[in-house]
Amino acid sequence: MLPTDYSRALPTAQVLIDVGHGGIDGGAHHEELLEKDINLAVAKKLYLLLQNNGIRAILNRSGDYALSDDNRWNPSSSRHRRDLSQRSQLTKEIDTQILISIHVNWAPDRTEYGPLVLHQNEGQSALLAFCIQDAMNRRQNTRGLPRIGKPFYLLNVVKKPAVIVELGFISHEGDRQMLTDPVKQTEIAAAITSGVRNYILLR
């Protein structure tokens, strides 16, 4: 017999980790180094650290594939639109409290460095962004401030507190070394975990 409450069959978690890019979409790059691989490596470490701290988490991809391939319901011919709509749809189907989207930054000015957290024009999202930015600043000895991410699709359509975490600049040599070092990746994930813990305590 089928359950009467179909929602019981869906996963639940406090944090949905959105792993930026994947598959054919490599994201930002430096020579052969691709953003999608850094995102996935840090996201997996973040998932484990959140779980170890008693914070239930879920990854929207655990391998190198494009989420647009899973999207059979959006008729758009644009793979990019299907990818973004699939990411936002998961926040409606999975019972989670917050969304953290993991990305890596790039700039033509190769002196730009450091983490940046983008948030919605909404109080809880801003609080989450400030908590994560502060923890990452402390870990990386930077002083960046979070910003409203007005043009970003996910931040505009997701109906729960959401942030985009730009881990650092792939275009900056120092950040690039940090982003590709497994030990430093774990430190980055630990900083995000600390920010999430502080947010949960403050909200």
N, C-alpha and C positions, 0 to 999 in steps of 0.2 A: 504494500500500500504506500502511495506517495504521501509525504508529510503535508499537513495542512498549512504549515507555516514555511514557505519556501525560503524565507530569509535565513532560517537556521542553517541552510546548506552553504551559505556564503561565508567567506572568512571575515573575521573581525580583527582589528588591530588599532592601537593608539596612533601609530605613525605609518603612513604610506610613503615609502621611499621611491620617488620617481627617478629612475636612472636615465639621464639624458642621452639622446641619440641611440645608436645601435644599428647593426647590420649594414645596409648600404649607406646609411647616414653616419659618417665618421665624426661629424662636428668639426670643431676647430682642430688645426694640426700644425705641427712643426716638423718638416721633413717627413720621416716615416712614423712619427709619433702622433697618435690620434686621440682626440678628446674622449671618444666613446669608451676606450679601454681604461683610461684613468677613472672616468666616472664609475664604471662597473667595479673596479678594484676597490675604490674608496667606499662605494655603496655597500658592498658585501661586508666590509669591515664595520661599517656603521650599523648594519643590521645585527651583526653578532654582538657588538657592544651594547646596543639598545636592549637586546634580549637579555644579556647578562646583567643589566641594570634593572631588570623587571619591567621594562617598557616594551609592550608587544608591538612588533613591527612586521611589515610585509614589503617585499620588493616587487616592482611591476615587471622587471625582467632580471633573470639570473644568468643570462648568457648573451652572446653577441648576435642579436637579431633585432629587426625593426618592428616596433609595435604596430606599425601600419599593416604588417602582414596578418595580424590578428583581427584587423578591422574589416568585417564583412558587411557591416550595416550602413556605413557612410558611402553614398554613391559618388563622392568626389573623385575626379581623375587625378587630383593632386595627392601624391604619397605623403607630402608634408602635412597637409590638412588632415588626412586620415590618421597619421601618427599622433598629432596633437589632440584630435577628438577622441582617440582611443585612450590617451592618458587621462583626459578629463572625465571620460565616461566611467573609468575605474573608481573615481572618487564617489560616484553615485551608487555604484553596485557594491562596493566594499565599505563596510561600516568602520570608518576611521575618524579620528579627531583632527589630525593635522596632515598636511602634505609637505614634504621636503623634496624639492627637485634638485638633483646634483648635476652641476655643470662645471666647465673650465672656461675661463675668460681668455680673450685675445685682444691685442691692440696693436696698431701700426707703430706706436711709440713703444719701443722695447724697454723703456725705463719704467713703465707702469707695472706695478706688482701688488700683491696682497689679495686677501679675500674680500668679497663683496656679497652682502646678502640683500636681495630685492624682495619687497613685500607688497601686499595689497594695500589699498587706501582704506584700512580698517584696523581697529585697535588691537585685536588679538593677534593678527598677522604681524603688525608692527612690533608688538611685544616679543613675539617669537623671533623675529628678525634681530631685534636688539640683543636678546639673550644669546643667540648663536654668534652674532658678529662680535660681541664682547668676548666670548670664550675663544673665538678664533684669533682675535687681536692679541689676546694674552698669550696664546700658544705660539703665534708667529711674530710677536713683537711689532705689530702694526697698529695703525690708529684710524682705520677706515670707519665710516659711518654707513649704516644701512640706508637704502634709498627705496622710494616707491617705484615699482616696476610697471609703469603705466602701459607700455606697448606690448607686454608679454601676454600671450593668449591664455596660458594656464592661470595666471593671476587674475585675469578678468572673468573667467568663466567658472572657476572652482568656487563652490559656495561654503567652504569651510576655511579656517586659517591655513594659508599656504605661503611658502617662501621659495625663492630660487637661491641656492647657495653656489656662488661662483668661487671655487676652491682656491684659485690663484690664476696667474697668467701663463699660458703655455708659451707665449711670445717672450717671456722674461727668463733669462738663463737661470737665475737663482730659484725662482718659483718652479721652473721646469724640473730642476734637479730634485726639489722637494716633492713634486707631484708624482715622480716616477720611482721614488725610494719607498719600498714597502714599509719600513719603520716609520717614516714621516707620514705615509698614508694613514697608518694606524693612529698617529698623533692627531692628524686632521679629523679623523672619525671620532676620536675621543673628545676633541673640542666641541664638535657638533652635538655629541651625546650630552656633554656637560651643559650646553646651551638649552637642549631640550629638557633636561632635568630641572634646570632653573625656571624655565617657562612653566612647567607643570606645577612647581611650587608656588609661583607668583600669580597664576591666573585665578 
